């Protein structure tokens, strides 16, 4: 199976995941002051979608932080005692 075929068979990321991934990309580029409009454009979603999903930029940052913490906790749990 070619990589393009594999990509076609993978489920599309949810809008929530796209918003969080876009926020991460913007933050990684040093654009912490991004607007919700910029975030929606980066995610390839309508302007209203981040608001409908999260309600505010603060809620997006909290969700992103929670995901990062959960990933770190999983890594620590996987370490030998």
Secondary structure as GFF3:
##gff-version 3
##sequence-region A 1 81
A	DSSP	alpha_helix	3	9	.	.	.	ID=ss1
A	DSSP	alpha_helix	15	28	.	.	.	ID=ss2
A	DSSP	alpha_helix	36	43	.	.	.	ID=ss3
A	DSSP	alpha_helix	47	54	.	.	.	ID=ss4
A	DSSP	alpha_helix	57	78	.	.	.	ID=ss5
###
